[in-house]
Amino acid sequence: MSTKQPMERRKFLSKIWKWAFGLVAVAGAWTSWDVLQPANPGGFGGKIKDGDPADIPSKGIETVSAAQAYLTKEGDEVVALWWRCPHLGCRVPWCETAGEFECPCHGSRFNRLGEYRAGPSPRGMDRFAVEVVDGTVVIDTGSITEGPPPGPESIDEPPGPMCIEGGE
Ligand code: FES
């Protein structure tokens, strides 16, 4: 009896250690899996699916509110612009009559591709990574590229009557 007791105790402690190690391993795996998940799948900050790229007007824009984005096209390529003004962050609406984006806060203006036209913005509108997967536009709102610096516009689409106050 006296020689058997230490063995049982050793076995018991060994089992406890194995269980503890198993629990730590499970907790670690769960934490790793949780950390690697997108912060907000399907919402802003994650990848957001839109419709058929053929539905995006070639000389206009389509608004995707869930992505805070405007979709437009550069040739056949889909461009996803963040509607946040690079100046101080106001939402920049599309002005249909002018065919450009016009910021109501301080008057920055951008052409249909989000390229800088006028105002205090330091650059063109920022853009999201976008791809077409199985015929569906997918906007990655977690992947943002700064808009291009002011410079010559790459499209020849002169503005019409402006929407913001003081417009021509
Ligand atoms: S926030 Fe758009 S011009 Fe200032």
Backbone and ligand atoms as CSV (ligand in chain L), in Angstrom:
chain,resi,resn,atom,element,x,y,z
A,1,MET,N,N,0.823,-1.200,0.000
A,1,MET,CA,C,0.000,0.000,0.000
A,1,MET,C,C,0.863,1.258,0.000
A,2,SER,N,N,1.922,1.231,0.759
A,2,SER,CA,C,2.747,2.425,0.859
A,2,SER,C,C,3.527,2.694,-0.434
A,3,THR,N,N,3.878,1.632,-1.251
A,3,THR,CA,C,4.583,1.854,-2.518
A,3,THR,C,C,3.622,2.216,-3.643
A,4,LYS,N,N,2.338,1.776,-3.492
A,4,LYS,CA,C,1.358,2.029,-4.545
A,4,LYS,C,C,0.876,3.490,-4.551
A,5,GLN,N,N,0.775,4.071,-3.387
A,5,GLN,CA,C,0.224,5.429,-3.262
A,5,GLN,C,C,0.996,6.486,-4.057
A,6,PRO,N,N,2.354,6.499,-3.968
A,6,PRO,CA,C,3.081,7.515,-4.744
A,6,PRO,C,C,2.874,7.362,-6.250
A,7,MET,N,N,2.752,6.092,-6.722
A,7,MET,CA,C,2.531,5.872,-8.150
A,7,MET,C,C,1.194,6.453,-8.586
A,8,GLU,N,N,0.145,6.218,-7.780
A,8,GLU,CA,C,-1.178,6.741,-8.118
A,8,GLU,C,C,-1.166,8.265,-8.134
A,9,ARG,N,N,-0.460,8.803,-7.182
A,9,ARG,CA,C,-0.365,10.264,-7.109
A,9,ARG,C,C,0.361,10.815,-8.349
A,10,ARG,N,N,1.415,10.097,-8.732
A,10,ARG,CA,C,2.175,10.524,-9.908
A,10,ARG,C,C,1.294,10.468,-11.166
A,11,LYS,N,N,0.520,9.374,-11.278
A,11,LYS,CA,C,-0.377,9.224,-12.436
A,11,LYS,C,C,-1.429,10.331,-12.433
A,12,PHE,N,N,-1.940,10.593,-11.240
A,12,PHE,CA,C,-2.969,11.634,-11.117
A,12,PHE,C,C,-2.404,12.999,-11.551
A,13,LEU,N,N,-1.202,13.310,-11.050
A,13,LEU,CA,C,-0.578,14.592,-11.402
A,13,LEU,C,C,-0.263,14.661,-12.896
A,14,SER,N,N,0.144,13.520,-13.443
A,14,SER,CA,C,0.442,13.480,-14.875
A,14,SER,C,C,-0.817,13.772,-15.696
A,15,LYS,N,N,-1.943,13.184,-15.254
A,15,LYS,CA,C,-3.206,13.438,-15.960
A,15,LYS,C,C,-3.606,14.901,-15.849
A,16,ILE,N,N,-3.429,15.473,-14.672
A,16,ILE,CA,C,-3.759,16.889,-14.479
A,16,ILE,C,C,-2.935,17.764,-15.425
A,17,TRP,N,N,-1.640,17.450,-15.502
A,17,TRP,CA,C,-0.759,18.233,-16.386
A,17,TRP,C,C,-1.187,18.111,-17.839
A,18,LYS,N,N,-1.557,16.887,-18.242
A,18,LYS,CA,C,-1.997,16.685,-19.628
A,18,LYS,C,C,-3.270,17.484,-19.910
A,19,TRP,N,N,-4.204,17.440,-18.969
A,19,TRP,CA,C,-5.441,18.213,-19.154
A,19,TRP,C,C,-5.153,19.715,-19.217
A,20,ALA,N,N,-4.282,20.160,-18.319
A,20,ALA,CA,C,-3.945,21.593,-18.299
A,20,ALA,C,C,-3.276,21.997,-19.610
A,21,PHE,N,N,-2.361,21.147,-20.085
A,21,PHE,CA,C,-1.683,21.446,-21.338
A,21,PHE,C,C,-2.689,21.479,-22.490
A,22,GLY,N,N,-3.612,20.498,-22.459
A,22,GLY,CA,C,-4.656,20.449,-23.498
A,22,GLY,C,C,-5.505,21.704,-23.495
A,23,LEU,N,N,-5.893,22.160,-22.315
A,23,LEU,CA,C,-6.714,23.373,-22.207
A,23,LEU,C,C,-5.974,24.595,-22.728
A,24,VAL,N,N,-4.695,24.690,-22.367
A,24,VAL,CA,C,-3.888,25.827,-22.839
A,24,VAL,C,C,-3.772,25.780,-24.362
A,25,ALA,N,N,-3.567,24.580,-24.913
A,25,ALA,CA,C,-3.448,24.451,-26.370
A,25,ALA,C,C,-4.756,24.858,-27.057
A,26,VAL,N,N,-5.897,24.412,-26.514
A,26,VAL,CA,C,-7.195,24.761,-27.102
A,26,VAL,C,C,-7.422,26.269,-27.012
A,27,ALA,N,N,-7.129,26.854,-25.839
A,27,ALA,CA,C,-7.315,28.300,-25.674
A,27,ALA,C,C,-6.421,29.069,-26.643
A,28,GLY,N,N,-5.190,28.623,-26.827
A,28,GLY,CA,C,-4.266,29.283,-27.748
A,28,GLY,C,C,-4.764,29.201,-29.183
A,29,ALA,N,N,-5.245,28.014,-29.574
A,29,ALA,CA,C,-5.751,27.837,-30.939
A,29,ALA,C,C,-6.971,28.721,-31.161
A,30,TRP,N,N,-7.864,28.770,-30.172
A,30,TRP,CA,C,-9.070,29.603,-30.290
A,30,TRP,C,C,-8.697,31.078,-30.434
A,31,THR,N,N,-7.764,31.526,-29.600
A,31,THR,CA,C,-7.339,32.929,-29.652
A,31,THR,C,C,-6.724,33.248,-31.012
A,32,SER,N,N,-5.862,32.362,-31.512
A,32,SER,CA,C,-5.239,32.594,-32.826
A,32,SER,C,C,-6.299,32.680,-33.912
A,33,TRP,N,N,-7.260,31.764,-33.886
A,33,TRP,CA,C,-8.317,31.758,-34.895
A,33,TRP,C,C,-9.124,33.045,-34.812
A,34,ASP,N,N,-9.439,33.442,-33.595
A,34,ASP,CA,C,-10.254,34.641,-33.380
A,34,ASP,C,C,-9.525,35.891,-33.867
A,35,VAL,N,N,-8.231,35.986,-33.568
A,35,VAL,CA,C,-7.446,37.155,-33.951
A,35,VAL,C,C,-7.312,37.248,-35.476
A,36,LEU,N,N,-7.247,36.109,-36.141
A,36,LEU,CA,C,-7.055,36.110,-37.590
A,36,LEU,C,C,-8.331,36.379,-38.373
A,37,GLN,N,N,-9.473,36.397,-37.704
A,37,GLN,CA,C,-10.717,36.689,-38.407
A,37,GLN,C,C,-10.786,38.167,-38.742
A,38,PRO,N,N,-11.396,38.525,-39.924
A,38,PRO,CA,C,-11.578,39.939,-40.224
A,38,PRO,C,C,-12.399,40.603,-39.129
A,39,ALA,N,N,-12.062,41.875,-38.833
A,39,ALA,CA,C,-12.741,42.571,-37.744
A,39,ALA,C,C,-14.242,42.630,-37.952
A,40,ASN,N,N,-14.646,42.801,-39.179
A,40,ASN,CA,C,-16.060,42.985,-39.429
A,40,ASN,C,C,-16.417,42.375,-40.778
A,41,PRO,N,N,-16.456,41.049,-40.873
A,41,PRO,CA,C,-16.708,40.434,-42.168
A,41,PRO,C,C,-18.066,40.847,-42.712
A,42,GLY,N,N,-18.076,41.283,-43.937
A,42,GLY,CA,C,-19.341,41.675,-44.547
A,42,GLY,C,C,-19.741,43.097,-44.238
A,43,GLY,N,N,-19.041,43.795,-43.332
A,43,GLY,CA,C,-19.346,45.177,-42.999
A,43,GLY,C,C,-18.140,46.041,-43.303
A,44,PHE,N,N,-18.260,47.345,-42.991
A,44,PHE,CA,C,-17.145,48.239,-43.272
A,44,PHE,C,C,-15.913,47.801,-42.490
A,45,GLY,N,N,-14.793,47.769,-43.176
A,45,GLY,CA,C,-13.563,47.242,-42.580
A,45,GLY,C,C,-13.247,45.866,-43.128
A,46,GLY,N,N,-14.254,45.241,-43.756
A,46,GLY,CA,C,-14.054,43.925,-44.355
A,46,GLY,C,C,-14.339,43.966,-45.848
A,47,LYS,N,N,-14.585,42.790,-46.404
A,47,LYS,CA,C,-14.884,42.703,-47.836
A,47,LYS,C,C,-16.398,42.763,-48.032
A,48,ILE,N,N,-16.813,43.626,-48.939
A,48,ILE,CA,C,-18.233,43.832,-49.171
A,48,ILE,C,C,-18.562,43.521,-50.627
A,49,LYS,N,N,-19.542,42.641,-50.798
A,49,LYS,CA,C,-19.928,42.248,-52.157
A,49,LYS,C,C,-20.958,43.214,-52.706
A,50,ASP,N,N,-20.795,43.532,-53.973
A,50,ASP,CA,C,-21.794,44.340,-54.650
A,50,ASP,C,C,-22.294,43.506,-55.825
A,51,GLY,N,N,-22.894,44.160,-56.791
A,51,GLY,CA,C,-23.500,43.391,-57.878
A,51,GLY,C,C,-22.582,43.155,-59.060
A,52,ASP,N,N,-23.210,43.070,-60.204
A,52,ASP,CA,C,-22.553,42.810,-61.473
A,52,ASP,C,C,-21.783,44.061,-61.922
A,53,PRO,N,N,-20.515,43.910,-62.295
A,53,PRO,CA,C,-19.767,45.096,-62.751
A,53,PRO,C,C,-20.390,45.742,-63.982
A,54,ALA,N,N,-21.172,44.983,-64.741
A,54,ALA,CA,C,-21.814,45.542,-65.941
A,54,ALA,C,C,-22.861,46.590,-65.568
A,55,ASP,N,N,-23.331,46.574,-64.319
A,55,ASP,CA,C,-24.346,47.547,-63.889
A,55,ASP,C,C,-23.742,48.913,-63.535
A,56,ILE,N,N,-22.437,49.000,-63.449
A,56,ILE,CA,C,-21.802,50.282,-63.119
A,56,ILE,C,C,-21.770,51.131,-64.389
A,57,PRO,N,N,-22.349,52.341,-64.332
A,57,PRO,CA,C,-22.357,53.161,-65.552
A,57,PRO,C,C,-20.939,53.567,-65.956
A,58,SER,N,N,-20.675,53.568,-67.249
A,58,SER,CA,C,-19.307,53.831,-67.706
A,58,SER,C,C,-18.897,55.289,-67.478
A,59,LYS,N,N,-19.855,56.224,-67.500
A,59,LYS,CA,C,-19.483,57.635,-67.268
A,59,LYS,C,C,-20.199,58.194,-66.037
A,60,GLY,N,N,-20.597,57.305,-65.159
A,60,GLY,CA,C,-21.268,57.747,-63.947
A,60,GLY,C,C,-20.724,56.973,-62.764
A,61,ILE,N,N,-21.474,56.972,-61.690
A,61,ILE,CA,C,-21.020,56.278,-60.488
A,61,ILE,C,C,-22.174,55.471,-59.902
A,62,GLU,N,N,-21.816,54.516,-59.066
A,62,GLU,CA,C,-22.811,53.749,-58.308
A,62,GLU,C,C,-22.409,53.863,-56.842
A,63,THR,N,N,-23.373,54.172,-55.982
A,63,THR,CA,C,-23.067,54.314,-54.558
A,63,THR,C,C,-23.259,52.972,-53.844
A,64,VAL,N,N,-22.269,52.590,-53.043
A,64,VAL,CA,C,-22.379,51.376,-52.221
A,64,VAL,C,C,-22.237,51.827,-50.768
A,65,SER,N,N,-23.382,52.106,-50.130
A,65,SER,CA,C,-23.362,52.697,-48.781
A,65,SER,C,C,-22.655,51.818,-47.760
A,66,ALA,N,N,-22.861,50.509,-47.821
A,66,ALA,CA,C,-22.246,49.613,-46.833
A,66,ALA,C,C,-20.727,49.715,-46.861
A,67,ALA,N,N,-20.189,50.059,-48.031
A,67,ALA,CA,C,-18.734,50.168,-48.178
A,67,ALA,C,C,-18.260,51.613,-48.095
A,68,GLN,N,N,-19.195,52.556,-47.916
A,68,GLN,CA,C,-18.859,53.985,-47.960
A,68,GLN,C,C,-18.085,54.293,-49.236
A,69,ALA,N,N,-18.570,53.724,-50.322
A,69,ALA,CA,C,-17.794,53.803,-51.563
A,69,ALA,C,C,-18.643,54.197,-52.756
A,70,TYR,N,N,-17.948,54.736,-53.740
A,70,TYR,CA,C,-18.538,54.963,-55.051
A,70,TYR,C,C,-17.785,54.074,-56.039
A,71,LEU,N,N,-18.551,53.363,-56.832
A,71,LEU,CA,C,-17.931,52.560,-57.886
A,71,LEU,C,C,-18.042,53.307,-59.193
A,72,THR,N,N,-16.972,53.270,-59.959
A,72,THR,CA,C,-16.999,53.822,-61.303
A,72,THR,C,C,-16.062,52.964,-62.140
A,73,LYS,N,N,-15.892,53.350,-63.405
A,73,LYS,CA,C,-15.045,52.528,-64.272
A,73,LYS,C,C,-13.986,53.377,-64.955
A,74,GLU,N,N,-12.832,52.771,-65.086
A,74,GLU,CA,C,-11.755,53.361,-65.874
A,74,GLU,C,C,-11.513,52.340,-66.986
A,75,GLY,N,N,-12.105,52.604,-68.140
A,75,GLY,CA,C,-12.122,51.579,-69.184
A,75,GLY,C,C,-12.996,50.434,-68.696
A,76,ASP,N,N,-12.454,49.230,-68.692
A,76,ASP,CA,C,-13.210,48.068,-68.191
A,76,ASP,C,C,-12.937,47.819,-66.712
A,77,GLU,N,N,-11.990,48.573,-66.167
A,77,GLU,CA,C,-11.567,48.328,-64.788
A,77,GLU,C,C,-12.480,49.036,-63.783
A,78,VAL,N,N,-12.884,48.312,-62.731
A,78,VAL,CA,C,-13.734,48.899,-61.697
A,78,VAL,C,C,-12.852,49.651,-60.695
A,79,VAL,N,N,-13.289,50.857,-60.338
A,79,VAL,CA,C,-12.578,51.674,-59.346
A,79,VAL,C,C,-13.529,51.901,-58.179
A,80,ALA,N,N,-13.041,51.717,-56.951
A,80,ALA,CA,C,-13.867,51.931,-55.753
A,80,ALA,C,C,-13.278,53.082,-54.950
A,81,LEU,N,N,-13.984,54.200,-54.938
A,81,LEU,CA,C,-13.502,55.395,-54.230
A,81,LEU,C,C,-14.143,55.483,-52.848
A,82,TRP,N,N,-13.345,55.812,-51.849
A,82,TRP,CA,C,-13.883,56.040,-50.497
A,82,TRP,C,C,-14.541,57.407,-50.499
A,83,TRP,N,N,-15.741,57.501,-49.953
A,83,TRP,CA,C,-16.458,58.772,-50.015
A,83,TRP,C,C,-15.953,59.795,-48.984
A,84,ARG,N,N,-14.954,59.439,-48.228
A,84,ARG,CA,C,-14.407,60.324,-47.199
A,84,ARG,C,C,-13.421,61.307,-47.832
A,85,CYS,N,N,-13.622,62.589,-47.598
A,85,CYS,CA,C,-12.739,63.602,-48.194
A,85,CYS,C,C,-11.337,63.515,-47.579
A,86,PRO,N,N,-10.282,63.506,-48.399
A,86,PRO,CA,C,-8.920,63.439,-47.863
A,86,PRO,C,C,-8.532,64.694,-47.073
A,87,HIS,N,N,-9.318,65.777,-47.193
A,87,HIS,CA,C,-8.976,66.992,-46.442
A,87,HIS,C,C,-9.265,66.787,-44.963
A,88,LEU,N,N,-10.543,66.841,-44.572
A,88,LEU,CA,C,-10.864,66.664,-43.148
A,88,LEU,C,C,-11.946,65.613,-42.910
A,89,GLY,N,N,-12.204,64.804,-43.896
A,89,GLY,CA,C,-13.034,63.628,-43.661
A,89,GLY,C,C,-14.521,63.757,-43.906
A,90,CYS,N,N,-14.993,64.874,-44.448
A,90,CYS,CA,C,-16.431,64.973,-44.757
A,90,CYS,C,C,-16.794,63.979,-45.865
A,91,ARG,N,N,-18.044,63.612,-45.899
A,91,ARG,CA,C,-18.497,62.767,-47.000
A,91,ARG,C,C,-18.597,63.627,-48.262
A,92,VAL,N,N,-18.041,63.133,-49.338
A,92,VAL,CA,C,-18.029,63.884,-50.599
A,92,VAL,C,C,-19.104,63.315,-51.520
A,93,PRO,N,N,-20.194,64.050,-51.738
A,93,PRO,CA,C,-21.234,63.515,-52.624
A,93,PRO,C,C,-20.914,63.726,-54.104
A,94,TRP,N,N,-21.567,62.936,-54.915
A,94,TRP,CA,C,-21.457,63.039,-56.376
A,94,TRP,C,C,-22.418,64.119,-56.838
A,95,CYS,N,N,-21.969,65.011,-57.700
A,95,CYS,CA,C,-22.833,66.036,-58.280
A,95,CYS,C,C,-23.145,65.629,-59.717
A,96,GLU,N,N,-24.384,65.243,-59.936
A,96,GLU,CA,C,-24.779,64.706,-61.243
A,96,GLU,C,C,-24.606,65.744,-62.359
A,97,THR,N,N,-25.030,66.989,-62.077
A,97,THR,CA,C,-24.970,68.004,-63.141
A,97,THR,C,C,-23.535,68.348,-63.521
A,98,ALA,N,N,-22.644,68.343,-62.534
A,98,ALA,CA,C,-21.240,68.672,-62.809
A,98,ALA,C,C,-20.466,67.441,-63.269
A,99,GLY,N,N,-20.962,66.253,-62.930
A,99,GLY,CA,C,-20.225,65.033,-63.255
A,99,GLY,C,C,-18.921,64.963,-62.487
A,100,GLU,N,N,-18.997,65.387,-61.204
A,100,GLU,CA,C,-17.798,65.352,-60.358
A,100,GLU,C,C,-18.215,65.211,-58.892
A,101,PHE,N,N,-17.237,64.932,-58.049
A,101,PHE,CA,C,-17.480,64.887,-56.607
A,101,PHE,C,C,-17.167,66.265,-56.045
A,102,GLU,N,N,-18.070,66.753,-55.172
A,102,GLU,CA,C,-17.877,68.097,-54.608
A,102,GLU,C,C,-18.071,68.034,-53.099
A,103,CYS,N,N,-17.039,68.421,-52.379
A,103,CYS,CA,C,-17.117,68.357,-50.915
A,103,CYS,C,C,-17.847,69.597,-50.378
A,104,PRO,N,N,-18.929,69.394,-49.616
A,104,PRO,CA,C,-19.701,70.527,-49.125
A,104,PRO,C,C,-19.003,71.282,-47.986
A,105,CYS,N,N,-17.962,70.705,-47.404
A,105,CYS,CA,C,-17.340,71.330,-46.227
A,105,CYS,C,C,-16.430,72.499,-46.597
A,106,HIS,N,N,-15.482,72.263,-47.491
A,106,HIS,CA,C,-14.542,73.340,-47.839
A,106,HIS,C,C,-14.324,73.440,-49.344
A,107,GLY,N,N,-15.158,72.761,-50.102
A,107,GLY,CA,C,-15.159,72.969,-51.546
A,107,GLY,C,C,-14.170,72.178,-52.381
A,108,SER,N,N,-13.571,71.146,-51.833
A,108,SER,CA,C,-12.685,70.344,-52.693
A,108,SER,C,C,-13.517,69.640,-53.768
A,109,ARG,N,N,-12.933,69.495,-54.935
A,109,ARG,CA,C,-13.636,68.878,-56.056
A,109,ARG,C,C,-12.738,67.830,-56.714
A,110,PHE,N,N,-13.386,66.775,-57.177
A,110,PHE,CA,C,-12.649,65.652,-57.770
A,110,PHE,C,C,-13.405,65.171,-59.004
A,111,ASN,N,N,-12.674,64.739,-59.997
A,111,ASN,CA,C,-13.368,64.218,-61.175
A,111,ASN,C,C,-13.947,62.825,-60.904
A,112,ARG,N,N,-14.546,62.237,-61.913
A,112,ARG,CA,C,-15.247,60.954,-61.726
A,112,ARG,C,C,-14.327,59.848,-61.208
A,113,LEU,N,N,-13.051,59.921,-61.512
A,113,LEU,CA,C,-12.107,58.908,-61.018
A,113,LEU,C,C,-11.499,59.300,-59.678
A,114,GLY,N,N,-12.048,60.368,-59.081
A,114,GLY,CA,C,-11.558,60.792,-57.772
A,114,GLY,C,C,-10.265,61.576,-57.851
A,115,GLU,N,N,-9.888,62.002,-59.040
A,115,GLU,CA,C,-8.654,62.793,-59.177
A,115,GLU,C,C,-8.932,64.239,-58.760
A,116,TYR,N,N,-7.944,64.823,-58.114
A,116,TYR,CA,C,-8.065,66.177,-57.564
A,116,TYR,C,C,-8.348,67.208,-58.654
A,117,ARG,N,N,-9.305,68.112,-58.353
A,117,ARG,CA,C,-9.571,69.223,-59.268
A,117,ARG,C,C,-9.330,70.574,-58.609
A,118,ALA,N,N,-9.829,70.736,-57.395
A,118,ALA,CA,C,-9.723,72.053,-56.746
A,118,ALA,C,C,-9.945,71.902,-55.243
A,119,GLY,N,N,-9.574,72.962,-54.503
A,119,GLY,CA,C,-9.859,72.999,-53.071
A,119,GLY,C,C,-8.691,72.583,-52.206
A,120,PRO,N,N,-8.929,72.547,-50.878
A,120,PRO,CA,C,-7.823,72.311,-49.930
A,120,PRO,C,C,-7.397,70.843,-49.773
A,121,SER,N,N,-8.077,69.920,-50.440
A,121,SER,CA,C,-7.657,68.519,-50.298
A,121,SER,C,C,-6.214,68.351,-50.780
A,122,PRO,N,N,-5.405,67.596,-50.037
A,122,PRO,CA,C,-4.004,67.429,-50.441
A,122,PRO,C,C,-3.821,66.452,-51.602
A,123,ARG,N,N,-4.881,65.717,-51.957
A,123,ARG,CA,C,-4.746,64.678,-52.998
A,123,ARG,C,C,-6.122,64.285,-53.500
A,124,GLY,N,N,-6.115,63.376,-54.439
A,124,GLY,CA,C,-7.372,62.814,-54.928
A,124,GLY,C,C,-8.010,61.914,-53.887
A,125,MET,N,N,-9.197,61.453,-54.195
A,125,MET,CA,C,-9.929,60.614,-53.234
A,125,MET,C,C,-9.230,59.258,-53.049
A,126,ASP,N,N,-9.222,58.792,-51.807
A,126,ASP,CA,C,-8.613,57.495,-51.512
A,126,ASP,C,C,-9.480,56.388,-52.117
A,127,ARG,N,N,-8.862,55.252,-52.364
A,127,ARG,CA,C,-9.595,54.153,-52.996
A,127,ARG,C,C,-9.393,52.823,-52.294
A,128,PHE,N,N,-10.378,51.970,-52.464
A,128,PHE,CA,C,-10.315,50.632,-51.872
A,128,PHE,C,C,-9.840,49.634,-52.926
A,129,ALA,N,N,-9.224,48.571,-52.444
A,129,ALA,CA,C,-8.914,47.459,-53.346
A,129,ALA,C,C,-10.244,46.860,-53.794
A,130,VAL,N,N,-10.323,46.510,-55.048
A,130,VAL,CA,C,-11.576,45.956,-55.567
A,130,VAL,C,C,-11.244,44.864,-56.570
A,131,GLU,N,N,-12.058,43.826,-56.582
A,131,GLU,CA,C,-11.867,42.750,-57.554
A,131,GLU,C,C,-13.220,42.198,-57.956
A,132,VAL,N,N,-13.221,41.500,-59.062
A,132,VAL,CA,C,-14.453,40.859,-59.517
A,132,VAL,C,C,-14.276,39.355,-59.309
A,133,VAL,N,N,-15.133,38.787,-58.449
A,133,VAL,CA,C,-15.043,37.369,-58.128
A,133,VAL,C,C,-16.335,36.689,-58.568
A,134,ASP,N,N,-16.216,35.741,-59.469
A,134,ASP,CA,C,-17.390,35.024,-60.002
A,134,ASP,C,C,-18.475,35.999,-60.480
A,135,GLY,N,N,-18.055,37.039,-61.159
A,135,GLY,CA,C,-19.017,37.986,-61.729
A,135,GLY,C,C,-19.592,38.978,-60.732
A,136,THR,N,N,-19.038,39.026,-59.529
A,136,THR,CA,C,-19.530,39.955,-58.508
A,136,THR,C,C,-18.396,40.877,-58.048
A,137,VAL,N,N,-18.708,42.156,-57.935
A,137,VAL,CA,C,-17.715,43.118,-57.448
A,137,VAL,C,C,-17.517,42.914,-55.941
A,138,VAL,N,N,-16.264,42.823,-55.522
A,138,VAL,CA,C,-15.955,42.691,-54.090
A,138,VAL,C,C,-15.029,43.847,-53.708
A,139,ILE,N,N,-15.518,44.677,-52.779
A,139,ILE,CA,C,-14.748,45.840,-52.333
A,139,ILE,C,C,-14.092,45.493,-51.009
A,140,ASP,N,N,-12.790,45.639,-50.939
A,140,ASP,CA,C,-12.077,45.351,-49.691
A,140,ASP,C,C,-11.857,46.664,-48.934
A,141,THR,N,N,-12.776,46.967,-48.016
A,141,THR,CA,C,-12.700,48.253,-47.302
A,141,THR,C,C,-11.602,48.255,-46.232
A,142,GLY,N,N,-10.927,47.133,-46.086
A,142,GLY,CA,C,-9.791,47.074,-45.168
A,142,GLY,C,C,-8.483,47.394,-45.886
A,143,SER,N,N,-8.563,47.564,-47.190
A,143,SER,CA,C,-7.356,47.819,-47.975
A,143,SER,C,C,-7.516,49.144,-48.720
A,144,ILE,N,N,-6.918,50.193,-48.164
A,144,ILE,CA,C,-7.110,51.553,-48.682
A,144,ILE,C,C,-5.795,52.085,-49.247
A,145,THR,N,N,-5.889,52.667,-50.431
A,145,THR,CA,C,-4.720,53.311,-51.049
A,145,THR,C,C,-4.994,54.801,-51.129
A,146,GLU,N,N,-3.997,55.605,-50.785
A,146,GLU,CA,C,-4.167,57.057,-50.868
A,146,GLU,C,C,-4.443,57.477,-52.300
A,147,GLY,N,N,-5.262,58.510,-52.448
A,147,GLY,CA,C,-5.559,59.042,-53.772
A,147,GLY,C,C,-4.319,59.647,-54.411
A,148,PRO,N,N,-4.358,59.824,-55.733
A,148,PRO,CA,C,-3.191,60.366,-56.430
A,148,PRO,C,C,-2.953,61.832,-56.083
A,149,PRO,N,N,-1.708,62.289,-56.175
A,149,PRO,CA,C,-1.414,63.709,-55.888
A,149,PRO,C,C,-2.037,64.591,-56.977
A,150,PRO,N,N,-2.249,65.875,-56.664
A,150,PRO,CA,C,-2.792,66.765,-57.683
A,150,PRO,C,C,-1.896,66.746,-58.927
A,151,GLY,N,N,-2.547,66.798,-60.062
A,151,GLY,CA,C,-1.799,66.758,-61.322
A,151,GLY,C,C,-2.775,66.718,-62.473
A,152,PRO,N,N,-2.269,66.497,-63.667
A,152,PRO,CA,C,-3.171,66.446,-64.813
A,152,PRO,C,C,-4.190,65.312,-64.668
A,153,GLU,N,N,-5.411,65.572,-65.098
A,153,GLU,CA,C,-6.458,64.541,-65.019
A,153,GLU,C,C,-6.267,63.526,-66.139
A,154,SER,N,N,-6.599,62.285,-65.832
A,154,SER,CA,C,-6.395,61.242,-66.841
A,154,SER,C,C,-7.612,61.058,-67.750
A,155,ILE,N,N,-8.728,61.732,-67.420
A,155,ILE,CA,C,-9.914,61.633,-68.281
A,155,ILE,C,C,-10.330,63.033,-68.719
A,156,ASP,N,N,-10.918,63.106,-69.890
A,156,ASP,CA,C,-11.346,64.398,-70.422
A,156,ASP,C,C,-12.860,64.522,-70.247
A,157,GLU,N,N,-13.246,64.875,-69.007
A,157,GLU,CA,C,-14.667,65.035,-68.695
A,157,GLU,C,C,-14.840,66.363,-67.958
A,158,PRO,N,N,-14.889,67.481,-68.714
A,158,PRO,CA,C,-14.992,68.797,-68.067
A,158,PRO,C,C,-16.271,68.921,-67.251
A,159,PRO,N,N,-16.210,69.648,-66.121
A,159,PRO,CA,C,-17.384,69.748,-65.249
A,159,PRO,C,C,-18.507,70.591,-65.847
A,160,GLY,N,N,-19.749,70.168,-65.527
A,160,GLY,CA,C,-20.921,70.959,-65.882
A,160,GLY,C,C,-21.268,71.854,-64.701
A,161,PRO,N,N,-22.533,72.338,-64.624
A,161,PRO,CA,C,-22.939,73.206,-63.507
A,161,PRO,C,C,-22.737,72.507,-62.155
A,162,MET,N,N,-22.073,73.232,-61.247
A,162,MET,CA,C,-21.724,72.639,-59.956
A,162,MET,C,C,-22.892,72.633,-58.981
A,163,CYS,N,N,-22.821,71.756,-57.982
A,163,CYS,CA,C,-23.868,71.634,-56.959
A,163,CYS,C,C,-23.562,72.487,-55.718
A,164,ILE,N,N,-22.261,72.651,-55.396
A,164,ILE,CA,C,-21.948,73.373,-54.158
A,164,ILE,C,C,-22.122,74.869,-54.354
A,165,GLU,N,N,-22.423,75.537,-53.239
A,165,GLU,CA,C,-22.650,76.979,-53.272
A,165,GLU,C,C,-21.447,77.719,-53.838
A,166,GLY,N,N,-21.723,78.691,-54.641
A,166,GLY,CA,C,-20.623,79.455,-55.239
A,166,GLY,C,C,-20.114,78.795,-56.507
A,167,GLY,N,N,-20.775,77.680,-56.881
A,167,GLY,CA,C,-20.334,76.984,-58.095
A,167,GLY,C,C,-20.683,77.775,-59.345
A,168,GLU,N,N,-19.991,77.412,-60.409
A,168,GLU,CA,C,-20.198,78.151,-61.656
A,168,GLU,C,C,-21.470,77.688,-62.364
L,1,FES,S1,S,-13.359,68.159,-45.732
L,1,FES,FE1,FE,-13.600,68.184,-47.857
L,1,FES,S2,S,-12.695,70.030,-48.459
L,1,FES,FE2,FE,-12.450,69.997,-46.332
